[in-house]
Amino acid sequence: MSNYKPEKVARMYDSLEDQGETAILLDQYHLGYWDETNPNASPTEAADRLTEIMIGKVTIQAGERFCDLGCGVGAPAIQLAQATGCFVDGITISQSQYEKAQQLAAEAGLSEQTYFILGDALQMPSEDATYHGGWFFESIFHMGHRKALQEASRILKPGATLLIADLPARPTMSEEFKALCEEQSHSFVIPKEDYPELLDTAGFDLIEIEDVTDYVITPLVAKMKIACQQYESEFLKYVQSPQMKDWLQSYQNRRGMEYVESEAINYWIQMLQDMCNNLEYALVTAQKRA
């Protein structure tokens, strides 16, 4: 059950944007995908690969309209517009992300093909049946799955494809980790087995749930350790910033351990490891019922 607080999500992302997290991942703001085609990819390159995979699942034509629900700083939306020729409306709750998305679109020469909205994705400023397609790209867990799918159903045209990149709960997810997600990252995770009922109730036909945990979650910690070594100064700035310091101190307190600032990167890696121990990764494809 979600206790969605949009103002808390906005503050969190505004703070993270100010701290320069996107300098590490170059504006993708989502996890990466490593398979046999890119086993040695950097997190940035792997994030681009995941965006490409999502775009490959989109069924949209040039000139049609697509919605990116929880668009972050807009990089995937811009890449989708470039790849397909469609028009993309992206919405984010974060002021800093909204401004960065507009900047990136202008730099790409796509300001007329992409339109970014500062607002709540559960209250899209759109008429019913507006869009030919849409996605939640690592965003639905902030909003609450049931309400988010209901809003997506409202704004998508019959027959439109909806894509979801989500981090579902493993069957072994601990109550402690669930509480940590809700309190620190304002995320409300569900098992992937909940999707068929949620989609059906919202008016979608499930096409596929593709479990890609082995390509996203399994390699994540090892890849981020390498990145930490290569970009140590950037990561130190990130983990020692006020927001992350608060998170990591809370994390250490939960573990019954003292916070030592010089160990901040190690705490962050351990927090990532806990995420990998408790969450899977799935790509969900559904179609708005006619």
C-alpha angles and dihedrals in degrees: 000000000000124000093191115192108181094189091058092049089050093051092048095053094041088054094047092048090052090052093058102245089148090059086070097046097030098237100308092108094192139086126279137247122225123184137143091294095059110017093149097043121136118240088259093051091045091051089054088051091054090050089052090051091051091048089050089060094051118105102201133131131217110278095022123116126250130184125216105200106204096008101180110200090341103248097131091044091052092048091050091051090049094048099045109022091235126137114250128203111195126189129197133173091214121092093204092049091048091053093046091049091054090048094050092047091051091049089051092049091241103113091119093048097046127051121191124203128199104217151078116309089212088064104042113185090231137110120246116281094013103138135065092207144349148180145207103216105193091321110093094083090066093055104041117260100243097052093040092054091047091055092046089052091052096053100037123087119241108275094024119139120238120198125196127191104194142164104226124194119265114234086249096052110141125232088233092059092045090055091047091054093050096045102040108027098021090234126148110198128196134188114262088239087074093065101082093058095040093050094045092050091050093051102262132127112222112234102174145344107202114193106212097166091125091059100041112023103028097059096034103096095046091049093048092050089058091047090050090056093047096045101028096146093052093048092047090054090048099048094042094052117110097256095047093041089055091049094047094046089052090047092052091047090054089053090050091243136126120253113239112186095213088060095053096113090051090051090051091051090049089051089052089050091053089051090052091048092054107033138058128199124236137176110211123197121192138163127223106245116245 
